Amino acid sequence: MLLKKLILTLNVVPFLLFVGCAGTVHKATDSENTKAAMEKAGEGQEANNSVALQAKAHNFVEIEFDQGSAVLTESAKTSLNSVIEQARTAGKIDKVLVFSWADEEYPSKNIKKLSKKQQELAADRNETIEKYVKGMRNVNVDTYSMAEQPNTLSKWFNTSDSKLKNSFIAAGIPTSATSHSQQHPNKASHAVILIQVE
């Protein structure tokens, strides 16, 4: 009996740890200990942390959407509530940055944009998150579609759209031309939310 419980525990705990990583709120930090823990946790959190630091965000969370859907799951709502509440305890929320992917990876330099359907899906996901966050708190929300690369004008003037998307690329996120890896798992059907605090 004890052996059965031990075997069950050894099988369930890794599953819970894996499930628990998605939607977990993280504080942006350049601490080596925290970065090492994020690398161990996987889920591409070190890439999110890198972009959060560049954006001067206090904390961040990554949520997942069902394929083809822009509807927030209960888990995603809980994660958004947690990231907002955690940031609020640190100070006044200045801005919320939302990066939404379609059901395909960020387009490579050769592709520039995903299909119109995928662009609309990423835009719908951005809109859903923006409405939800604004319903919780009256805050400024900037949204970024990860279904298209920055346009030429954005690149010339080095806009926040261009800087932040390039930060994700520099951090190693997969694109439509690459495959995901253990260190940088796919971002398709996900959104990353960064919270800036005054």
SVG drawing of the C-alpha trace seen along z (x, -y; Angstrom):
<svg xmlns="http://www.w3.org/2000/svg" viewBox="-15 -57 39 59">
<polyline fill="none" stroke="black" stroke-width="0.4" points="0.0,0.0 2.8,-2.4 4.6,-1.5 1.5,-2.3 1.2,-5.7 4.9,-6.4 4.6,-5.5 1.4,-7.6 3.1,-10.6 6.2,-10.2 4.0,-10.3 1.6,-13.1 4.1,-15.6 6.1,-16.1 2.7,-16.5 1.6,-19.1 4.9,-20.9 4.6,-20.9 1.0,-22.2 1.8,-24.7 4.5,-26.5 2.0,-27.7 0.2,-30.8 2.6,-31.3 3.3,-34.9 7.0,-35.8 8.8,-38.8 11.2,-40.3 14.7,-40.0 18.3,-39.9 19.2,-37.7 21.3,-34.7 19.4,-32.4 16.0,-33.4 17.2,-33.1 18.6,-29.7 15.3,-28.6 13.4,-29.9 15.7,-27.9 15.0,-24.8 11.3,-25.4 11.4,-25.6 8.3,-26.9 10.5,-29.7 10.3,-31.9 13.9,-33.0 13.0,-34.6 9.9,-36.3 12.1,-37.5 14.7,-39.0 12.0,-41.0 10.4,-42.0 13.7,-43.4 14.2,-45.3 10.7,-46.7 11.3,-47.6 8.4,-45.5 7.8,-44.6 6.3,-41.2 4.9,-39.0 2.8,-36.0 2.3,-33.8 -1.1,-32.4 -2.4,-29.9 -5.4,-30.0 -7.2,-27.0 -6.5,-26.5 -8.5,-28.9 -10.0,-30.7 -9.6,-34.2 -11.7,-33.3 -9.9,-33.4 -9.9,-30.2 -10.6,-30.2 -6.9,-29.5 -5.9,-32.5 -8.3,-34.8 -6.8,-33.6 -3.3,-34.2 -4.2,-37.7 -5.9,-38.5 -2.7,-37.3 -0.2,-39.3 -2.3,-42.5 -2.7,-42.0 1.0,-41.3 2.0,-44.4 -0.6,-46.5 1.0,-45.6 4.4,-46.9 3.0,-50.3 0.7,-52.0 0.4,-50.2 1.7,-52.4 1.1,-50.2 0.3,-46.7 2.0,-45.3 0.3,-42.4 2.0,-40.2 -0.4,-37.7 0.6,-35.0 -1.7,-33.3 -1.8,-29.5 1.5,-29.7 4.9,-30.9 6.2,-34.4 6.9,-34.9 10.5,-34.6 12.3,-37.4 11.4,-35.7 7.7,-35.5 7.1,-38.9 3.4,-38.2 1.3,-35.2 -2.0,-34.6 -4.8,-37.1 -6.8,-34.6 -3.8,-34.2 -3.3,-38.0 -7.0,-38.4 -6.7,-35.7 -3.7,-37.4 -5.6,-40.8 -8.7,-39.2 -6.6,-37.7 -5.0,-41.1 -8.4,-42.7 -9.8,-40.1 -6.9,-40.5 -7.1,-44.3 -10.8,-44.3 -10.4,-41.9 -7.5,-43.9 -9.3,-47.2 -12.3,-45.7 -10.2,-44.9 -8.3,-48.2 -8.4,-51.5 -4.9,-51.1 -3.1,-51.9 -2.7,-48.8 -0.4,-48.5 -1.0,-45.4 1.5,-43.8 0.6,-41.3 3.1,-38.5 1.6,-37.4 3.6,-40.0 7.0,-41.6 7.4,-45.3 6.9,-47.3 9.8,-49.3 8.7,-52.6 8.8,-51.0 12.3,-49.7 13.5,-53.0 12.2,-54.9 13.0,-52.0 9.5,-52.1 8.6,-50.1 6.9,-47.6 10.2,-47.0 12.4,-47.0 10.2,-44.6 9.6,-42.1 13.4,-42.2 13.9,-41.5 11.9,-38.3 13.9,-37.3 17.2,-38.0 15.9,-36.0 15.5,-33.0 11.8,-32.5 11.1,-30.2 9.9,-31.6 8.0,-30.1 11.4,-29.2 12.8,-27.4 11.5,-24.7 11.0,-25.1 13.4,-23.5 13.3,-22.5 15.0,-25.9 12.6,-27.9 9.3,-26.1 6.7,-27.3 4.7,-30.4 1.9,-29.7 -1.5,-30.0 0.1,-31.9 0.2,-35.5 2.8,-37.2 1.6,-40.0 4.2,-42.4 3.2,-44.8 5.1,-48.1 4.8,-49.8 5.5,-53.5"/>
</svg>
